[in-house]
Amino acid sequence: MTALTEFERLEAPGLWLPEGESQRRSVIVSIGEATLTLSEARSDGRPLTHWSLPAIERITPDGEIPARYRPAPDTDEELEIEDELMIEAIARIRRAIERVGPHPGRLRGALFGLGALALIGISVFWLPGALIRQAVSIVPTVTRAEIGQELLGRIKRLSGAPCDTVHGARALDRLKTRLIPGGGGQIVVVNSGVAISQHLPGNIILLNRALVEDYEDPDVLAGYVLAEIERAKEDDPLERLLREAGLMTSLRLMTTGHIPPDVLDAHAESLLTAPMSPVSQPALIARFAAAQVHSAPYAYARDITGESVLPLIEADGVQIETTRPVLSDGDWVALQGVCGG
């Protein structure tokens, strides 16, 4: 217990005051494995009592001689020792026990530290996400549309004016009515900037001009629109913006209903280089079926080998039982010329 082998047989005289008595008695104090033994100073040295070394307390200040001890805090039993070697031995034992024993103060400190770390973790990892989700959930549809239009204006400055002809615009409006539920939103064809397709808050779909010029089947274009609608459902464009912008932007949106212009500028630039995130193929197949659009033309446009889009190909005509034309021939021809060449 003591780990102090040099003190295992140490003995010294002492004065013992038994509990409930007023007369001190001369005793021999000896250190054992886990106890301090007080024995008769005369006759046969019969043991009188044993004190637990871990429980022993010093009453007098360190350095004061004689030193007085008690076996527990709630007793008036005492032991007085003048032998400096014995005093030093008891002091070393007490220090050793304190080092290896429990430390309530340290435990409280450790628990406080863990609690603080937990609060920091909540603040850093949980709180921003929770605030963003709250902001996204309370923003009205009209505000989403305004933010989408503001982003679109910034993208136009970066990528140039979108493609626009009278007949082409009419065809895009009919395509929107055909594919976007509720009749809201907007489909915009751009000359450059957007690699293939992209989506903005307010059901705004951006399409690169190649999608209307490089394919003969309007089902390909419809497939990219449906994929962006599903992508926007799986990764809300407003939530994506707020994740990129940070906590303060979410707070400002919740309190003022606006997003700072510099934040919108930065996000518009990032959208032009952002890779297309994958979408759930079962969910996309269900969306093709609901819109009554063939999925195979879009699938082969994505992967001419068909290997990575096999579920979309196999679903066409099986899970997607009923289809109807995306656009009339005249509208499709008008749309193919929307960029003027």
Backbone torsions as a table, in degrees:
resi	resn	phi	psi	omega
1	MET	NA	-44.4	-173.9
2	THR	-81.8	-30.7	-175.4
3	ALA	58.6	24.0	179.2
4	LEU	-122.3	79.7	-171.4
5	THR	-64.6	-26.7	-178.6
6	GLU	-69.9	-14.4	-179.9
7	PHE	-105.7	7.1	-172.7
8	GLU	-62.4	-30.6	-177.8
9	ARG	-115.2	19.4	-177.1
10	LEU	-72.2	134.2	177.1
11	GLU	-132.3	153.1	179.2
12	ALA	-160.7	153.1	176.9
13	PRO	-75.0	154.8	178.1
14	GLY	-156.5	168.4	175.8
15	LEU	-114.6	122.3	-174.4
16	TRP	-109.7	131.0	174.9
17	LEU	-110.2	102.2	179.9
18	PRO	-63.0	155.9	179.9
19	GLU	-65.4	132.9	179.0
20	GLY	83.6	0.1	179.5
21	GLU	-113.4	164.4	179.8
22	SER	-115.4	-8.0	-177.5
23	GLN	-101.8	127.0	177.8
24	ARG	-80.3	149.8	-179.1
25	ARG	-124.7	141.4	176.4
26	SER	-74.0	132.4	-179.8
27	VAL	-138.3	166.0	171.1
28	ILE	-105.0	125.2	-179.2
29	VAL	-100.6	127.7	177.7
30	SER	-133.1	149.0	-179.3
31	ILE	-98.8	126.2	175.8
32	GLY	-106.7	-162.2	-178.6
33	GLU	-65.6	-42.5	-176.9
34	ALA	-136.5	5.1	-175.4
35	THR	-135.8	160.9	168.7
36	LEU	-105.9	118.1	-175.5
37	THR	-101.4	130.6	176.2
38	LEU	-108.0	121.5	-175.9
39	SER	-122.2	162.1	176.2
40	GLU	-56.3	135.1	178.1
41	ALA	-79.7	-20.9	-179.9
42	ARG	-113.9	-175.3	177.9
43	SER	51.3	-127.6	-170.0
44	ASP	-93.5	8.5	179.0
45	GLY	66.8	35.1	-179.2
46	ARG	-63.0	133.0	178.1
47	PRO	-62.8	134.6	179.8
48	LEU	-100.6	-38.0	-179.7
49	THR	-163.3	162.6	177.5
50	HIS	-126.5	131.8	176.4
51	TRP	-107.7	136.8	177.2
52	SER	-73.5	124.9	-178.9
53	LEU	-60.1	-41.8	179.1
54	PRO	-63.7	-25.4	-174.6
55	ALA	-93.5	-14.2	-173.5
56	ILE	-63.3	141.5	179.4
57	GLU	-127.7	143.2	174.5
58	ARG	-92.1	130.6	-178.8
59	ILE	-86.4	-45.4	-178.6
60	THR	-81.1	156.0	179.4
61	PRO	-63.6	152.2	176.3
62	ASP	-59.5	137.5	179.7
63	GLY	94.7	-16.0	179.4
64	GLU	-87.1	132.4	179.4
65	ILE	-125.4	135.7	0.5
66	PRO	-70.7	154.5	177.5
67	ALA	-93.6	138.4	179.3
68	ARG	-116.3	139.0	-176.6
69	TYR	-130.3	163.1	171.3
70	ARG	-140.0	153.8	-175.6
71	PRO	-79.6	-15.0	-178.9
72	ALA	-162.7	159.5	-177.1
73	PRO	-67.6	-27.5	-171.6
74	ASP	-103.0	36.1	179.8
75	THR	-136.7	154.1	175.1
76	ASP	-100.2	8.2	174.7
77	GLU	-69.3	138.0	-176.6
78	GLU	-138.8	161.0	174.2
79	LEU	-138.2	131.1	179.9
80	GLU	-114.7	129.6	-177.9
81	ILE	-131.3	136.8	176.2
82	GLU	-107.7	-19.9	-177.0
83	ASP	-65.8	116.3	-174.5
84	GLU	-66.5	-34.7	179.6
85	LEU	-65.3	-41.0	177.9
86	MET	-66.8	-41.0	178.4
87	ILE	-60.3	-44.4	179.3
88	GLU	-64.4	-39.0	179.0
89	ALA	-62.3	-46.4	179.5
90	ILE	-63.4	-39.4	179.9
91	ALA	-62.9	-42.3	-179.7
92	ARG	-66.7	-38.5	178.6
93	ILE	-64.0	-43.9	179.7
94	ARG	-61.5	-40.4	179.1
95	ARG	-65.5	-40.7	179.2
96	ALA	-62.8	-41.6	-180.0
97	ILE	-65.9	-40.1	179.6
98	GLU	-63.3	-35.5	-179.0
99	ARG	-67.5	-40.2	-174.8
100	VAL	-96.4	-13.6	-176.8
101	GLY	-82.8	176.2	179.3
102	PRO	-68.3	149.0	-179.3
103	HIS	-128.8	92.1	-178.2
104	PRO	-56.2	-38.8	179.9
105	GLY	-64.7	-42.7	178.0
106	ARG	-65.6	-38.1	178.5
107	LEU	-62.4	-43.7	177.4
108	ARG	-61.1	-41.0	178.3
109	GLY	-63.1	-41.9	179.3
110	ALA	-64.5	-42.8	178.7
111	LEU	-64.1	-39.9	177.4
112	PHE	-62.9	-42.3	178.7
113	GLY	-62.5	-42.6	177.7
114	LEU	-64.0	-39.5	177.5
115	GLY	-63.3	-40.7	178.6
116	ALA	-64.2	-41.8	178.0
117	LEU	-62.7	-38.4	178.5
118	ALA	-63.1	-42.6	178.7
119	LEU	-64.1	-39.6	177.5
120	ILE	-63.4	-42.8	179.2
121	GLY	-60.9	-41.8	178.1
122	ILE	-63.2	-43.2	-178.3
123	SER	-65.2	-39.3	-174.5
124	VAL	-81.0	-43.3	-170.5
125	PHE	-102.1	-38.3	-174.3
126	TRP	-93.8	-45.2	-173.3
127	LEU	-60.3	-47.8	179.4
128	PRO	-57.5	-44.9	179.7
129	GLY	-62.2	-40.5	179.9
130	ALA	-65.8	-41.3	179.3
131	LEU	-66.4	-39.5	178.9
132	ILE	-63.0	-46.0	179.9
133	ARG	-62.9	-37.9	177.8
134	GLN	-64.6	-44.3	179.6
135	ALA	-61.8	-44.2	-179.5
136	VAL	-61.7	-38.3	-175.6
137	SER	-72.4	-26.1	-175.2
138	ILE	-101.4	-9.0	-179.7
139	VAL	-70.8	123.9	-179.4
140	PRO	-69.9	161.2	-177.8
141	THR	-58.2	-39.7	-178.2
142	VAL	-64.7	-36.1	178.4
143	THR	-69.6	-39.2	175.2
144	ARG	-57.8	-45.4	-179.5
145	ALA	-62.8	-39.6	178.7
146	GLU	-64.1	-43.5	179.0
147	ILE	-63.4	-41.4	178.2
148	GLY	-61.3	-41.7	179.6
149	GLN	-67.3	-37.8	177.4
150	GLU	-63.8	-41.8	177.1
151	LEU	-65.0	-41.5	179.1
152	LEU	-60.2	-41.8	177.8
153	GLY	-60.0	-39.2	178.9
154	ARG	-71.1	-37.3	177.7
155	ILE	-66.5	-36.4	177.1
156	LYS	-60.4	-39.0	179.3
157	ARG	-66.8	-28.6	-177.9
158	LEU	-87.1	-36.8	-173.8
159	SER	-106.2	-4.9	-176.7
160	GLY	95.5	170.0	-178.1
161	ALA	-64.2	141.1	178.0
162	PRO	-69.2	160.1	178.0
163	CYS	-67.2	138.1	-175.3
164	ASP	-160.2	116.6	168.7
165	THR	-131.9	162.0	-177.5
166	VAL	-60.3	-49.7	-177.5
167	HIS	-73.3	-36.0	178.6
168	GLY	-65.9	-41.0	178.6
169	ALA	-63.2	-37.9	178.4
170	ARG	-65.9	-38.9	179.1
171	ALA	-67.0	-39.3	177.8
172	LEU	-64.5	-37.8	179.2
173	ASP	-65.6	-38.5	177.8
174	ARG	-69.3	-35.5	176.7
175	LEU	-64.9	-40.4	177.8
176	LYS	-63.1	-45.8	179.0
177	THR	-61.0	-36.3	-178.2
178	ARG	-71.4	-34.9	-169.0
179	LEU	-110.5	-30.9	-175.7
180	ILE	-96.2	116.1	-178.4
181	PRO	-60.9	142.9	175.7
182	GLY	87.0	-8.5	176.6
183	GLY	76.2	1.1	-180.0
184	GLY	-87.6	-179.6	176.1
185	GLY	85.7	-166.3	-174.2
186	GLN	-161.8	142.6	173.0
187	ILE	-113.8	124.3	-175.5
188	VAL	-122.8	130.9	175.6
189	VAL	-102.0	127.0	-177.0
190	VAL	-116.0	151.1	179.4
191	ASN	-70.6	-38.9	-175.7
192	SER	-155.8	-175.6	177.9
193	GLY	94.1	-60.4	177.8
194	VAL	-84.9	123.8	-175.6
195	ALA	-61.8	-50.7	179.4
196	ILE	-132.9	-67.8	180.0
197	SER	-149.5	160.9	-178.9
198	GLN	-159.1	162.7	178.3
199	HIS	-133.5	149.9	-179.5
200	LEU	-125.2	163.7	174.5
201	PRO	-56.9	149.9	-179.6
202	GLY	85.8	21.6	178.4
203	ASN	59.1	40.9	176.1
204	ILE	-97.2	121.2	-178.8
205	ILE	-109.0	127.2	177.0
206	LEU	-104.9	133.5	-178.9
207	LEU	-128.9	135.8	173.4
208	ASN	-71.3	145.0	-176.4
209	ARG	-58.4	-22.2	179.8
210	ALA	-61.8	-28.7	-177.8
211	LEU	-69.7	-22.3	177.5
212	VAL	-101.2	-15.0	-175.2
213	GLU	-105.0	-27.0	-172.0
214	ASP	-97.0	-3.2	-177.5
215	TYR	-126.6	146.7	-179.6
216	GLU	-92.9	-13.9	-175.6
217	ASP	-107.8	120.6	179.5
218	PRO	-65.8	-15.4	176.9
219	ASP	-63.7	-27.1	176.4
220	VAL	-64.8	-49.7	178.5
221	LEU	-60.4	-43.5	179.3
222	ALA	-61.2	-38.0	179.0
223	GLY	-62.2	-40.9	178.3
224	TYR	-67.7	-34.9	176.8
225	VAL	-66.3	-46.5	179.3
226	LEU	-62.7	-37.7	178.3
227	ALA	-64.2	-38.6	178.4
228	GLU	-69.7	-35.4	176.5
229	ILE	-63.2	-43.2	178.4
230	GLU	-67.8	-39.2	179.3
231	ARG	-62.8	-39.0	178.2
232	ALA	-67.2	-32.5	177.2
233	LYS	-69.8	-40.6	-177.8
234	GLU	-77.4	-29.5	178.6
235	ASP	-136.3	89.2	-175.5
236	ASP	-51.7	125.0	-176.9
237	PRO	-62.7	-31.9	177.2
238	LEU	-71.2	-41.1	177.0
239	GLU	-64.1	-38.4	176.7
240	ARG	-60.5	-42.9	178.1
241	LEU	-61.9	-46.4	-177.1
242	LEU	-69.0	-34.5	175.6
243	ARG	-61.6	-40.6	-179.9
244	GLU	-71.5	-37.0	-174.1
245	ALA	-78.6	-33.4	178.2
246	GLY	106.3	177.7	-171.3
247	LEU	-63.4	-43.1	-175.4
248	MET	-63.7	-35.2	178.4
249	THR	-65.4	-38.9	177.3
250	SER	-62.7	-43.8	178.9
251	LEU	-63.2	-41.2	-179.5
252	ARG	-66.2	-39.5	178.3
253	LEU	-63.5	-39.7	-179.4
254	MET	-68.2	-32.8	-175.3
255	THR	-93.2	-31.2	-176.1
256	THR	-115.1	-19.1	-177.0
257	GLY	80.1	11.9	-177.8
258	HIS	-131.7	158.1	175.6
259	ILE	-117.6	133.6	-177.2
260	PRO	-56.5	143.9	-178.7
261	PRO	-57.6	-38.8	-178.4
262	ASP	-66.2	-31.6	176.6
263	VAL	-67.5	-42.5	177.9
264	LEU	-64.8	-38.2	177.7
265	ASP	-61.1	-47.2	-178.5
266	ALA	-64.4	-40.0	-178.4
267	HIS	-69.6	-38.5	177.8
268	ALA	-60.1	-41.6	178.2
269	GLU	-64.9	-41.1	-178.5
270	SER	-67.6	-32.2	-179.8
271	LEU	-65.2	-30.7	-177.7
272	LEU	-71.6	-18.4	179.6
273	THR	-116.0	-1.2	-176.8
274	ALA	-70.6	134.6	176.4
275	PRO	-70.6	155.3	178.3
276	MET	-76.0	123.7	178.3
277	SER	-78.6	147.3	179.8
278	PRO	-68.3	155.7	175.6
279	VAL	-121.3	157.9	178.9
280	SER	-66.7	121.0	-179.4
281	GLN	-65.2	-41.5	175.9
282	PRO	-58.9	-41.5	178.8
283	ALA	-66.1	-37.7	179.8
284	LEU	-68.8	-38.6	176.6
285	ILE	-60.8	-43.0	178.0
286	ALA	-62.0	-35.6	179.7
287	ARG	-70.5	-39.6	174.6
288	PHE	-60.3	-43.5	-178.8
289	ALA	-64.2	-42.8	180.0
290	ALA	-64.0	-35.9	-179.6
291	ALA	-85.9	-7.0	-179.1
292	GLN	58.0	52.1	-179.8
293	VAL	-122.4	137.5	175.0
294	HIS	-62.6	136.2	179.8
295	SER	-96.8	-20.5	-176.2
296	ALA	-64.6	-43.0	179.0
297	PRO	-57.9	-43.5	177.3
298	TYR	-63.8	-42.1	-178.1
299	ALA	-60.8	-45.4	-179.7
300	TYR	-70.2	-28.3	174.4
301	ALA	-67.0	-33.4	177.5
302	ARG	-73.1	-41.5	-176.5
303	ASP	-148.4	106.1	-174.3
304	ILE	-63.6	-23.5	177.5
305	THR	-79.3	-22.3	-179.5
306	GLY	80.1	-3.1	-173.5
307	GLU	-65.5	-45.1	-174.3
308	SER	-84.3	-8.5	-176.8
309	VAL	-125.0	25.4	-175.6
310	LEU	-55.8	-41.1	178.3
311	PRO	-58.8	-36.5	178.5
312	LEU	-67.3	-37.5	179.3
313	ILE	-69.5	-45.7	-178.2
314	GLU	-67.8	-28.8	-179.2
315	ALA	-71.8	-26.0	-177.1
316	ASP	-65.8	118.3	-179.0
317	GLY	90.2	-11.2	178.0
318	VAL	-110.1	-68.2	175.9
319	GLN	-78.0	-28.7	177.8
320	ILE	-101.3	85.6	-170.7
321	GLU	-82.4	-33.9	-175.6
322	THR	-118.6	127.7	177.3
323	THR	-131.7	161.7	175.0
324	ARG	-147.3	157.8	-175.7
325	PRO	-56.0	140.2	177.4
326	VAL	-72.3	-45.7	178.7
327	LEU	-141.2	158.4	171.7
328	SER	-71.3	161.8	179.8
329	ASP	-58.9	-39.9	-179.3
330	GLY	-65.2	-42.0	179.2
331	ASP	-67.3	-36.7	179.9
332	TRP	-67.1	-41.1	177.4
333	VAL	-63.7	-40.5	178.6
334	ALA	-64.2	-38.8	-179.2
335	LEU	-69.8	-34.8	178.3
336	GLN	-66.1	-21.3	177.9
337	GLY	-103.7	16.1	-174.8
338	VAL	-66.0	-25.2	179.4
339	CYS	-92.2	5.5	172.2
340	GLY	78.5	23.6	178.0
341	GLY	-176.9	NA	NA
